[in-house]
Amino acid sequence: MRLSFENFLKTIAVLLVCIGCVTPIYLFRTFYSPNNYYYSQYPLTIEQLGQLGPIADWLSGTTVPIFTLASFVFLFLAYRVQQQELSITRKQLDDQNVSLSLQRVENTFFQLIQNQRDIISGIEYLDGQGVRHRGRQYFSIALGEFISMYNAFRGSSGMVQGQAFNPQADIEATVDAYLHFSISHQNNIGHYFRNLYHIVKFIDRSESLKDQQKKELCSLLRAQLSAHELALLFANVTFGPGYPKFMPLVKKYDLLQNLDKNILPFAIRNVDPILLDSVQSQREWKNI
């Protein structure tokens, strides 16, 4: 629509210029053409040409408004073109700023991912039998110890295969078990989960990212987590300090999408959310 309007104005301006140029020539040839009767009866002499000042004034008074109008149209067209160029320039600058901002966010994200890998590489744990576990091996050992603590707090020697007799008491026992587990493993999982939480929070609060881009980055983050890491993440955000702040982000970006709940006891993976919220509301977690 804008281009059609501008083409229309250009056509009008060209027509005005043509009219302004043709009008004096047409009038002069009409009255003073050799084939004209008036000219044949009263031919112009040199002296008479010097007396054509009033006619010239009349012609200028006729054509100058036409040229003025044409100049105004051309000036308006130049203004419109300049505005379009400025608009295009602003859009290019905005796109460039968005691209740079997105690049900074992605660079920071991958740096945080590298930090997470460094944290995992730096994990070193000596179990009760004197065996040293490093890196990702630690998480399978840590998950096993959490489940053992859970069974101990419930007064059971093995994994629970059926629903607990008292669901609320079972949730309280699980929360207590994770509390003791997190204390004994604080040097390893404390730093790990804090950094993981801040990665997701960084993505969630990045204003330069669209919702779909946030989900894609969280999907990349989720792909970095092993099965045992996901299980411990589930325990952390369900029964541990991640419940009040980390749990909403975990649900929002579906970080537990690939969780294999079969490696967790039945009562843990089938916890009642209402009872869980009731128990967790009485706790004061300060780890995150």
N, C-alpha and C positions, 0 to 999 in steps of 0.2 A: 504493500500500500504506500509506503514512504517513497519507494523508488518511482512509482507511477506518478505521484504528486510532484516530485522533483522534475521528472521528465516533462510534465505538463507546464511547469513554470519555465523551464528552459525553452520550450517551444514558444510560449508567449513572449519571452524576452527577445528571442531571435526574430519573431514576427514584428515586434515593435521596432527593432533596429532596422529591419527591411522597410517597414512603412516609413520610418523617419528618413531613410535615404532616398526612397523612391518618390515620396510626396513632392519635394521641391522640383525634382527633375520632371515629373509628370506635369505639374502646374506650368513650369516654364515652357515645356514643349507644347503644351496645349494652347497657350496664348501667343507664343512667339515662334512657332514652327513655320518654316518657309511654305509649307502647304496650307497653312492656316489663312483664312480670308482676312483676318484683322492684320496679320503680319504683312500680307501681300499689299494691303492698302496703306499701311503705316509702318514701313520697315524701320528697324532701329538703326540709328546713327551712333557714332562714337559719343557725341554730346549727350544723346538721350540715355546711353548706357550709364553715364555718370549720374543720371537722375533717378536711377532705380533703387535708391536707398529705402524709400518707404516700402517698396515691394519686398526687398530683402528683410526688412524688419518684420513684415507680415509673415514671410516664410519662416524666419527664425522663431517667431512667436507660435507658429503652427507646429514646427518640428521639435523645438527644445523640450516641451512637455513630454513628447513621445520618448525622446532619448532619456529624459530624466526618469520616466517610469521604467524604461528598460534598465537603466542603471540601478534603480532600486531593486528590481527583480533579481538582477545579477548579484547585487550585494546580499540580498536575502539568501540566495542560493549558496553563496560563499560561506555565509554564517552557518547554514544548515550542514554543509560539508565539514566545516570545522568542528561543529558540535558532534557529528558522527565520528570523526577521527578521534576527538577527545574521549568519546564514550568507548570506542574500541580500545584506545590506549589504557583507559581505566580498567576495562575488563581484562585486558592482558596482564596488567599489573596485579589485579586481584587474583587472577588465576595463578600467576607466578608466586604470589605470597602464599596462596593455599598450598601450592605444590611444595614450596620451601618448608612451610609449617608441617605438612604431612611427612616430608622427608626427615625433619628433625624428630618428629614423634616416632617414626619407624626406627631411626638410628638409636634413639633412647630405649625403645622397646627391645631391640636386639642386644643392646648393651646390658639391659637388665636380665635378659635371657642368659647371656654369657655369665653374668654374676651368679645367677642361679646354678648354672653348671659348675662354676668354681666352688660354690658352697657345697654342692654334692660331692665334688672331687675331694674336698677337704674334710669330709666326714670320716671319722675313724672311731670305731667302737669296739671295746673289749667286753665280750659277753661273760657270763658266769663260769664258763668252762675254760676261760683264758684264750679263746679264739678271737683274733682281731678281724674286724669286718670294715671294709673301706668302700666309699662311693655308694653306688646304688644297691650293693649287697646289703647295706645296713637296713634298708626299708623292710625287707622281708623278715629280718630278725626283729626289728622294732615292732612290726605288726604282730608277730607271734607273741612277743612279750606283753603287748597290750591285751591281746585276747586271753593270755594266761592270767593277767591281773584282773580282767573282767570276770573270768571264771572263779578266781579266788574270792573276789568280793561277793559273788553270788553263792558262794559255798559249794561250787561244783568243780569237779576235776576234769571235765571235758567240755566240748562245745555243746551249747544248748541246741537241740533239734526241734523242740516244741515251744509254744508260747509260754512265757513266764506266768507263774500263778498270780503274782501281783505286778502288773505292768508299771505302775508308778515306782514301786520299790526297785524294780529292775532298772528303770531309767536312772534313778538316783544312784544305784550301785555302779552303773556304767559311767556316769559323770564322775563319781568318786574315783573309779578305776582310771579314767583318763587323766584326772588331776594328778594322781600319784605317778602315772606313766610319764606325763609331761614334765614333772619335777625331776624324775630320774634320767630323762633324756633331753633335758632343757638345752644342753650345750649343742645338740645336733638339730632337733626339730624346731627349737625356738627360733633360731636364725633362719632356718629353711622356710617355715610358714610365714614369718614376718615379711621376708622378701617376696614370697609368692603372693601374699595379700597386697603388697604395695605395687606389684606389677599389674594386677587386675584393677586396682584402684586408679593407677596411672592411666590405663586404657579407658576406664569408665569416665574419668574427668577430663579427658582430652577433648577440648572444644573443636579442634580442627578435624576430628574424625566423625564420620557419619555412623549411624547405628550399624549398618552392614559392615563397615570397615572395622568397627570395634569387635563385632562377632568374629570376623575373620582372624584378627590378631589373637583373640581368646582361643580360637580353634587351633592356631599354631601353638599357643601355650599349652593347651590341653594335650596336643600330640607329643609334648616333651615328657609327659608324666607316665610312669610305669604303672602296672596294675597295683602294686603294693603302695606306691605313692598316692594313687587315687583312693585306695582303701583308708589310708591314714588321713588323707584330706577329708574324706567323709566323716571319720571319727572326730577330727579337729573341729569341723564346722557344725557337727551335730551335738557332740558331747563336750567339746572343749572351748577354749577361748575364742575360737573363730565364729561361734554361734551368733553373737549380736551384730557383728559388722561384716564378717566374711561370708556368712551364709547367704545374705541377700544377693551378693555379687555372684556367688557360685550358682545360685538358681537363675539369676538373670542371664548369665552367659553359658549356662548348661555345662559347667566344667566337669560334672560327674557323669556325663553322657556315656562314657566308655567304662564306667565302674562295673566290675564283676562282683556283685554282692554275695556270690556263693562262697567267697573266701572269708566272709564275715559270719559270725553266729546269727542264727535266725532272729533272735530277739533284737539284736542290734540293727539288722537291716530292715526290720519291720516295726520300727518304733512308732508309737502314736504321736503325731505332731502336736496335738493339743496338750497331752501330758508332758511332752518334752518342753514345750514353751512354758508350762507351769513350773517345771523344775528349774529350767535355766533362768527364769525371771528372778529366782531367789539367789542366784549366784552373781558374783562380781568378778568378772574376768578382766585382767589388766595386761595380759600378755601382748595383745595387738592394739 
